[in-house]
Amino acid sequence: MAKKKVCIVGGGATGAALLWMLAKNPDQWDVTLIHNQDTVGGHSLTKNVPWNGGNFPIDVGVQFISPMLYPNVHTMLKESAFSSRVPVTNYNSLRIACAFPRNAQGNPVNWGNFPAYQTGPNFALYTEDMKYDANVFQNFLEFAIFEGWGQKTLKEYFDNPPQTYRNKDQFVNFFLAPYLSIINGYGAALMDQTLIVEIIPLFATIPFEVTPLGSFTKPGVGWQRFTNGAGSWVQAMVTVAQTLAPSKILLNTNVLSMWSDPTTGKVTVTWKTDPTAVISSGVFDKVVLTTDMWTNSKILNNPQNQYYWTNLYKKYIGYGRDVNMNPLGSPVVWDLMWGQCFIHTDSKMLSPDLMQQQETLQFNAYYASTGGGKFDLLKTYTTYIQKNVLNKTGADGLYLTMYGYIPSKANGDTMPDPSKVIYTTPWTHGKWTPAFMGDAKKNLHLAQGLGNITYPGQMNTNIYFAGNNTTTDSEEGALDAAIAIAEYAFGGQYPFNGWVHPLAHEMYNIYKDLMFPAPNAAHAVATRLALYSASSPAITSAPAKKKTAVKKAKAEKKRKPARQKTKKSKSPSKPAKKAVRKVVKKKKTTRKGAKSRRKTVSSKSKR
């Protein structure tokens, strides 16, 4: 039986992971991977920089991973094929500094989450009141899920917090907003979009895990770094895949267009290796786009694909934006952002009031002043001090600066001295939080080609979407997206047998449910974290096909009549009996409502 031809567009973490997943069935798939850089990596690209007689792996995108937040990545790295190829280094002192414009009196305004940056005139912002407010917020997050706050946004909480803050506005503007900017891709706090449940894993103490990962009052713990850079992980997935099933890898190659043949279901892809090269093309049985949605928009909107663009992709993929964030058409479905990074040697990118360089990273609002000690968050940036990121003194003088926009000298933006820039690249990106672009994510399954789940209105395009945009902007989101699309479109199975991280199955199910709907992702996070925090996790093997603990509990309630519960309980007093009767009555109503809802869902499915 002839192999089916598959094209993977994009050689970042998702593309490489999908290549590895498909290589597990070498007799079934003939795979071509096309990537636009000179090495695989994408947002996980690593540049090896010669400096001071050494060679230092500087990550362009991701800087740190966490076993708790990246459980499937952690599980993969424990497998024999990867443990020797991709070493990791523990990082248990994430020191964050925040620098601001001087206040109206001309005094420095800075603070850090470690002792050296918490005392003295240079760190006057770290007062007892601010420390008090930081602890109030961190303590609130420990119990937020159980008190019903999980699905509310940070804005909703701070509009009317149940706790008393001494200086709420100052805490939000000078402590919380910088952290959210770093988490959300630099330059935006997005308090009206960030759910409380999404930041609980960062700030709360989680049982059986090294936490808290982040803190306002002390360095974060529980982090790791790819010893040789995140690119070593992506390259390892490609290398392992090639040992299982050799495939074609096209680097420095840009995909120009693709279209599906409505009659045959075949997909034509065109590409170009360099600007002067002849356009090449290939016909495939299935194509997976792992690139960002704005890039996908350009690839899919072409003259040969107008039927599917008009009737399908325009609605679910839509148009992108230019570097000035102007729409390229309507609608813009995916609310991505432009950003840019610089690897450089310009120490002047640090605040002149905060040049000690003891921190891992510095959030810099000093040059974003709007007067009177205030600042424009959109014009801030973050610099990673590489000697502290890598824990290597030889990297002294190397920096990575990240912007959540495309900076320009013409716009008055502070930028590294061009003569000191080693490498720079722009990119489009989403956010770390799963709820970001939630509407676009939860509808994307309707634009996916046919797979092992059928949805009303799908078209047989044989074109599929995976990657960070479909889950969350992280290494875990990238890997889980690849596993999910392999399962949906290629008959793949969850790849890890034997030991897995206790949260691995749950995390994978969260993102799989988001791509191929079940619960809302944020709701799934809240539920699963609440269960995990309330019970002892066990070391597990590959996921068994059985009901989850939540479903078991619900099924058990349905099997047992309400009277049994009253019999088991101690004989209540008369008022208690009335309360019991009310509960029983309420449960009957709930069952009736559930039946009604099932009928509605059934009728919708039939339509």
DAPE-V698154 format. One line per field, one symbol per residue. psi: psi as a letter, one per 20 degrees, with the letter a starting at -180 (. if undefined). A space follows every 10 residues. Layout:
psi->???
//
This chain:
psi->pqqpppppop kbggghhhgg ghiimhihpo ppppqjriqq gcikpppoop pkjaopopph ephqrphgil hhggggiiqh hhhhhmqqpq nkmnopqppr qqahijqqnr rrkqhhkiqr hilihmrhgh gghghgghhg hhjggijjig jqrhghgihm qirpqhmggh gghigggggh gggjjpjphl hihoqhhhig hhiropqjqo rqhqqiirqq rjrrqogjqh hhgghhgggg ghhgoprpoo rkpppgrqqq ohghiqpppq rphrhiqqpr rqpqhqppoj rqhhghghhh nrhikhghgg ifhhgigara qaijkpqiap qohomrqqrq qpprkniiiq piimjhlirg qopojgjkpj qkirrohhjr rpppohhhgi lohijpipqo ppqkroqphh jjqpqqphij phqqqrrqrb rhphipkggg giihhiiqrq bippqpiqqm hkprprrhhi eqmrhghggh gggghhggij krqpipqcpq qhiggggghg hghghnqdqp ghggggghhg gghirpqqpr bqpqnrqrhg hggghghhhp qhhhhhhhrq orrghhhggg hgggghhggg gghggghhgg gghghh.
//
